[in-house]
Amino acid sequence: MTLNRRHLLTLLPLIGATGLGLGFARMLQGLTTGRFDPHAINNPLTHYAVPHFAPLSGLTSSSTPQDLSIPGFSYEELTTANQPILLNIWASWCLPCVEELPFLTNLAHRHTLPGAPPLTLWGMAYKDTPANAERILQRYGQPFQRLGIDDDGTTAIEWGVTGVPESFLILPGGRIVWHTSSSLTEDLYQTELLPLLHSAS
């Protein structure tokens, strides 16, 4: 039988449904075998330069009740830093972000020890206010040398952020070499982040 246009139009939905079904089946297989990672999202900026963004204000004595002062940052300051920067995008209203803070604080202190590869932690508070960000940092740990307040989420859009927490490793010169869209853990740090820091130092 010769296929005409009507036959092809009839087959298109069936082909599409079959493709979706196969994709769903592979996802289920990954879930049952433990190989599916819903956080393994490849950010399009990885291995490219830091995107341009407007300067972000930080925490100042006039914006926070407890006078916790952390400077914000700009595109120029981020791209001209002379050591690797781990940029953590988080929010005070995000439970995984809050749970991640003690580990990040420990990590920041770890990299001040002699012999540790250089690393600076900067933060971006996504759709947040200075007062709320300060309250959480005072309670759960303050790992950041700089903290930018992205109150309307515009800067995070420039970075291709799909949710929080997300972290980016930026090498001197402003090149993004690593990204995760899940909380940073000791295992992730040891297996993925630390080798990159050693190779960059």
ABEGO torsion letter per residue (X at the ends): XBBBAAAAAAAAAAAAAAAAAAAAAAAAAAAAAGABBAABBBBAABGBBBBBBBBBBBBBAAABAAGBBBBBBBAAAAAABABBBBBBBBBAABAAAAAAAAAAAAAAAAAABBGBBBBBBBBBBBGBBAAAAAAAAAAAEBABABBBBBAAGAAAAAAGBAEOBBBBBBBBGGBBABBBABBBBAAAAAAAAAAAAAAAX
